[in-house]
């Protein structure tokens, strides 16, 4: 089963042999503009990333958020500017394939000395595809497979520092913390070091035989995100290792180790696809991703790149994974995703893959009244917003070309009949003009049907926690039905249906007025005035769709969600500028459980 043009092998070409006189100069000038554009992107990306240290040390959380948004927008800005300069320079030859074949050949020749060659290839592809208006993939014109892969970056300082020790002591921990050179001092380094050393020794007693040699490897730069900083490494002995992550907070008294993460599952949550991207300085992203992959073997390479802020290259890796999966699992076809059919989106996936695809329908079922443009704006809003571990990261793909035989007949018919604006079919090719791709989860409604009593109870409680966490980051889901929430592989409940999402501060939470008479009580329509942004939390209970026992559990833990008071108080906190961080770890992982998180 052919997936796209990549599977049709082509004879290698030598573009220089076909170059008319004078094209060499044109290709060289375009190549220079390409490299200048890429250097501008990497320089500005690094400058924004470096500011994270200052933001953290000065407790400038607003500035940190502004930097995060600025960095997200940077790629498209630079690509747009670079494309305009190249088009102006090429003139009539802007879409000449021979020119672009020569440019690609010259560009590839300059990659060997680049420590970030994979990102450079993605940047080239972005420019090339936009100018040539490529649909699908053209392997002659763009880079498809990784052009350069290396075990170590050339002529670069080591990314890791190493400490040899027989026993982890307070002094060992203080030595590690001191290597990062924070200008803000630790409030109580002695206590932090003692608590960390005690936990590490307790863990090692369970896993490591006495007398075996031990060493610690740490990435030599912090990872910053929102109000936290993270020092990431591993503890190694013989052929074994465990992650070692210090989660730092900056309090009014100084820095503090707030939590210690020593399990793979714990740092998978830290790098979850439901969190905002890290700010971390590195000259060689590939080497950094390779080390993180050692700590989290099941984490997708694409997710790691995205988690480090290289979301565009993460999309490249996602697409490569899709191609590789399709070649290996030739009988795995796209079909409707599990769960209720979406009124706004056609949602589909392959059984043996962990991604879900969403196409916007041409017409939305009642009572949905948004437009396709408004739905796209909601997804863009989430892309720039703090996701706090409760909103799924979504990547947007344009002009994705797939063979029609890769779809079940039922799905293909629905795409053809109900998604003509966001897709088209040309011969045996399905072209997805605008499709959202996200991690696959179990819809909460299906999860509760299959889960045992304890797992279902935990999920219902976390469902309420998810709603509250979203409220604290100024997000109101709009539609609180359990079918719009999913359960991740680690059992965390997250929200993934964004078409009715809006800022919490734009809602007007009201008590239901008392009926004036018996006729009012029997009326099918509201007998009082209701504005578009009015919300009546007392009505939430009727939409819970939970079994009686689970409903009782939800109301016991989260009954306050059915009152305007919770929502109004949360709005007041947001308007007052009070930040309530949503921590990517549990109370049990904190060094001082129960202590308020100061930032």
N, C-alpha and C positions, 0 to 999 in steps of 0.2 A: 504494500500500500504506500503510494508516494505521498509524502507530506508537503513538500514544497520544492522549489527549484534547486535546493541544495543537493537533493538526491540524484539529480540528473548531472552526472559527471561531465565536465567540459575540458576540452584540451587546453593546456596552459598557453597563454598568449604572451608575446613580447611586444608591448605597446610601443617601445621606442622605434621598432621597425616600420610602424605604420604612421609615424608622426610627420605631417606636412612641415615644410620649412617654416621656422619661426615659432612652432608650437613649444619647443623646448623652453624658450624664454618665458612664454606664457605659463607653462606648467611650473617653472621655478618661482615665478612671482606669486602664483597662487599658493604654492607650498609654503613660501615665507609668510603669507597672510594667515594660513592655517596654523603654523607653529606660533605666530604671535598671538593669535586668538587663544590657543591652548595655554600658552605661558601666562596670558592675562588671567585666564580662569584659575590656574593653579596658584598663582601669586595672590589673587584676591581671596580664594578659598582658604589658603594658609593664613592670611592676615586675619580673617574673621575667626578662624579656629584658634589662633594664638590668643585672641582677646578673651577666650573662655577662662584662662587662668586669672586674669585681672578681674573679670566679672565675679568669679567665685570668691577670690580673696577680699573683694570690696563688698560682697553680698549684694551685688547689683543684679537682682533677678529679672527686673524689667529689661535691662540691657541685654541679658543673656537670651531672653525670649526674642527680642528684636534681632539679635545676631542670628538666631536660629532661622527666623523667617527670611532674613536677608540672604543667608547662605543657600536656602532652598530655591530662591528666585534667581540666584546668580547664574546658574548654568544656562537657562533659557535666554537670559539677557546677553550673555557673551556669544552664544551660538547665533542669536539673531543679528548682533552687530557684525560678527565675522562673516556670516552669509552675505550681508549687504555689501561688505567690502570686496568679497570675492566676486560677486555678481557684477559689481561696477568694474572690476579689473578684467574679467573675462569677456564682458560685452556679448557679442554675437556667439561666442564659443561657450557660453555658460553651461549648456547642457550637451556639449560635444563629448561623446563617450571616449574618444581617443585621448582627449586632453585629460579626462579623469582617470583613465587607466595609467597614464604616465604619472599623474600626481600621486596616485596610490602607490605605484612602484617606488617613487622617490621618498614618499612618507615612510614606507616600510623599511627602507634602508637606514632611516634615522632612529629606529626604535631600539636597537641593540643596547645603546648606552643609556636608555631611559629607565630609571627605577620604577616608573609608573606607566610602563608601556601599555598595559591593558586599558588604562583610563584614556590614554592618548588615542588608541584605536577606536574606542567608543566615541570620543569627541569627533574624530574624523568621520565616522559613520553618521553622526548627527548632522554634520555639515553636508555631507554627500547626499544623504537621503532627502534632506529638506530642499536642496537646490535641484536635484534630479527628480523630486516628487516620486520617490520610489514606492511601489506597492509590492509587498512581499520582500524577498531577499534577492539581491543580485551579487553573487560571490565574486564576479569580475570587478565590480565597482566598489565593494565595501569589504571590511574584514569580518569574517564569519567565525572562524576558530581563533583561539588565542594566538597572537603572532609571536609573543615571546613568553617563555615560562622558565623560571630560574629558581634555584634553591636559595640564592642569596643575592641581594642587590649589589651592583658594582660600586666600589669606592664609597661606601657609606659607613657611618658609625654603627656599631652593633645596636640592635633594637632592645636587647635583653641584658640585664646585669644578673650576676649569679653570686650566691652566697653559700659557701660550704659550712656545714655545722654538724656536730654530733647530736645536739639537743637544742630545741627551740626555747630560748630564754627571753626574759624581758628585754635584755640588751639586743638580742637578735631582731626583735620587732622594732625597737627604737632605731636600730641601724637602717632597717628598711624604710621606715617613715622618713628618716632624715635625708635619704638619698634623693628625695623629690624636690627639695629646696623651696618649700612654700615660704613666702615672706610673712604670712600670718602664722604666728606660733600656735602650737597645740595648747589647749587649755590645761590639760592634765596628762602629759605624755606617759608619765609613770603608770597611772591607772589604766590607760588605754593599752599600753604594752603588756601589763600584767594580765589583763582580762583576755587579750588576744592569745598570749602565750599559753595560758591555762586551757583555753578551748582547743588550741592546736595540739597540745600534748595529750589531751583527753582523746581526741580523734585518732592520733597516731598510736596510742596504746591499743586501740581496737583493730588497727590495720597493719601496723609495722612491727616486725620482730625486733627485739632488742639487739643493739649492736650493729645493725645495718646502717651503712652510710646514708647521709641525707644532704640534699642541697635544695636551695630555693632559687627559682628563676622568676624574675619580675620584668614586665614591660617597663621601660624606663621613663615613660611619660604618663601622666594621669589621663583618665577618661572623664570628661565633664558632660553633665546633662542636667538641665533645669537647675535645681538648688543643690545638687550633689556632685561629688567627685569620687572616682573609683580607681584604686590601684590594683592592677590585675596581673596575676602570675600563677605559679603552681609550685607545690611541694613534691619533690621527687625522691624516690629511693628504689634501688634495684631497677626493675622494669615497670615500676608502678608510679603513679602520681595522682594527686588530687588538686582541684583548683584552689587558689588562694586569692581572695578578693577582699580588700579593705574598703568599706563604704564610708566615706567621710562627709561630715556636715560642717558648716561654718556657723557657729553660734556667736552670740554677743561676747562670750568670754574667750573665744578662739576656736581653733579647729578641734574636731573630736572624731574618733573612730566610732561611728554609730552602729555598724554591723559588720560581721565577719561571715563571708560565704565560703563554704568548704565542700560543696557538692555540685556536681554537674547540673542537676535539675535547677539548683538555685541560680546559677549564672545563665542558664537558658531563659529563665524568667527575666533576668536583668537585660538580656539581649532580645527580648521578645519583640515580635512584629507589631505589638500593640503599644510600643513606646516611641517617644521622640528620638531622633538620631543623636548619637554622641558627637562631641567635639574632641578630637584627639589628633595631636600632631604626629605626622609620619611622612617620610620621603618615599617609602616603599609600601603602599597599601597591600600589595600581594603578600609580602612577608608577614605583615600584621595579621591578615586574614588567615594565613596558614597556621600561625601560632594559636589563634582563637579557635580554629577548627580542631586542633588537638584537644582543647579543653571541652569542646562541644561537638563531638564527631557527627551527630545526627542533624546539626544545624545546617541548613542550606548555605552554600557559598554566597548565593545571591542575597540572602537575608543579612549575612555578615557585612557585605559591602554596603548594603542599604543602611544598616545600623550604624555604620561609620560616617554616613552622610554622602556616600557616593551612590545616590539613588539611581542615577542614569545608568551607571555601569551595572548596578544590581539588576536593572531591567534586562541588560544585555545577557547577564548570566542566567536570568530566569528563562529567557528565550532559548539559550543554548541547552538548558536542562529540558525544556519542552521538546526540542528537536531530538535530543539523545533518548528521551523516554519513548518518543514515538517510534524511533528506529528499533529499540529493544522490544517494545510491547506493540508490535504491529497490529494486533487485534484489539487493542484497547481504544475504544472510540469515545468521542464526546457524547454524553447523554445528559438528560435533565438531572440536576443536583438533587440530593435527598431533601425532603422538606416540602412545605407548601409552595405552590407555584407563585412567583412574585407578580404583583399587580403592576409594578413599574419596570422591573428587570426580567429578562430571560436569563436564568442562572444555570450553568452547565459545567461539567467537569468530566474527567476520565477516572474510571474506578480505581486504577492503580497509581494515580498521581495525587499530590496533596495541594493542588491549586484549584481555584474556582474562578470561572469567567462570567462576567455580567455584561449583557447588552441592554441598552435602554430600548424599551418598546416604543412603537410609534404612537400608540394610544394607551392611556392608563385607565385601569378599571375603576369604577366608582367604589369608594368615595374619594379616590386620589384626584387632585386637581392641579398639581404642579405641572410645569412644562419641562421638556427635556433639558433646556438651558438651565433652568433652576436646579434640576437634579445635578447637573454637571458642576454648578457653582457650589452645591453642598459638599460634593466630594473634594473639590479644590479647597474649600474651607477647612475640612478635616486634615488635608495634607499639610496645611500650615499651622494647625492647632496642636497644642499639647495633648497627647493622646492618653497619658497617665495610665497606661496598661489596660485601658478599657475600650479603646477604639482601634479597629483593625486597620493596619497600613494597607493602602490600595495603590497599585501601580497602573498607570494608564498606558495602553498600547494603541497605536494608530496604524491602519493599513496592514493589519496582520493577515497574511494570506495562507489558507489551509485548504488541502484537497477535500472535496465534498464527501469522499468515501471515509473520511475520518469522523463523520457525524452519523448518529443513528438517523434513520429516515424521519422519525417523529420530530426530533429536534431540528433537523434541516428544514422541514416543512414549516415549523413555527418561526424560525429565523426568517425564512423567505416571506412569510405572510405577515409577520408582526414586528419586524425590525428592519424595514427597508431603508430607513433614514440612517441607521448606524451600521448597516452592512449591505453587501451586494453579492450577487452570484454571477460570475462570468465563466461560462463553459462549465468545467469541472472544478473551478476555484471559488471558494468562499472567502470574501474579503471583509474582514471586521474593521470597519473604518474607525470605530471608537469603542474600545472594550476595556473593562476594568478587570484586573487580575489580583486576587488576594488569597491568603492561606485558607485552606479548607478546614472547616470545623463542623461539629455536630450541632445542628439546631437544637436549642434548649428544649423545645417541645418534644422532639424525638428522644433526646437524651433522658428526659424524665420518664418516658415510657419504658425505657430499657434498663435504667439504672436500678441498683438495689436500694433499699430504704435509706441507708446511711449516705450513699453517694447522692441520692436525690435530695435529701435534706440539706447537705452541704451546698449543692448547686442552687437551691432555692434561696438559701441565706446569701450566697455570693451574688445572686441575681439582684437582690436588694442593695447589696454593697456596691455593685456596679452602677446602679442608678444613682446612688449617693455620690460616688466618686465622679461620675459625669457632671452632676450638679455642681460639685466643688470646683470644677475646671470650666464652669460657665457653659455647660452643654445640657440642653433638654432634648431627649431623644424624639419627642413628639409622639411616637407610637411605641408604647411600652409593652406591647404584646410579646409573649415569650418566644414566638417564632422569629422575632427580629434580633434575638440574642443567640450566641453560640457558645459552645464549651470547647476550649482548646485541649491539646493533648495532655497538658499538665492540670486539667480540671478547672481552669479559670474561666469565669463567665465574662464575655465581652460583647460589645454591640457592633453590628455590621450593616445595618440598614439605615442609610443616611438621607433618604429623600424627604423626611419630615423634620429632620434635626434643625435646631436653631439655638442661638445664644439664650441661656437661661434668663438673662437680664431683659430680654425683649418680651418675656411672657408676663401676663397679668394673672397671678394665682388668686382665685376667689373662692369664697364659701358659696355653696348653693343657696340661693334665697329660699325662704320658706314659702310653701304654696299658700295662695290667698284663699282658696276654697277647694272643694272636692273636684271640680272640673279641671282645675289646674293640675291636680295630682294625676288625673287620668289622661291628660293631654300627651299626644305623641311628640309634639314639638315644644321647645322651650317657650314658656309664657313670659319670659323676661328677656331683656336685651342682652345679646352676646356679641362681643367684638371678636375679630379674627384672632387676636392674640390672647383671648381669655382662656384660662385653663382651670378646671374644677377637679382638684385632686380627690375629692370624695367619690368621684365616679371611677377612679382607677380600679377599685375592688371588683367591679363588674366585668372588667376586662382581663383579670388575672388568668383565667382558664387553667386553674390548678385544681388537682384533686383535693377533696376536703381536708385531708391530713396535712398536705403540703401548703394549702392555703392558710391553715391555722399556724403553721411554722412561720410562714412569711409575715403574717400579721403580728406574731409575737415579737419578731426581731425588727420589723420594718413598718409597723403600723403608722409611724409618723409620716410616711410618704403619702398617706391618704388624707393629710391635713395641709391646708395652705401654709401653716405656721413654719414647717420645715423649709419649704421652698422660699418663703419670704425672708426668713432669717439668713438663708444661704445667699440670696440676692444681696442682702444688706452687707454681708461680709465681702462679697466680690466688689461691690461698689465702693467699699471702704479701702480696697486695695489689700485686703488680708489674704495672703497666699496659704493654702492648705495643701502641702505637698502630698502626693500619693506615692508612697514608698514602694519600690520594686522588690521588697523582701518583707518577711513576716516579723512579728514581735519576737518570736523565738530566736531569730537570727540576730537580733540586736544585742549589743553588749549590755545594755541597761534596759531590759524589758519594762514596759509600763511608763518609762520616762517620756514626757512630751518631746516631740521632735522640734528642736529649736533651729531656726535657720535665719 
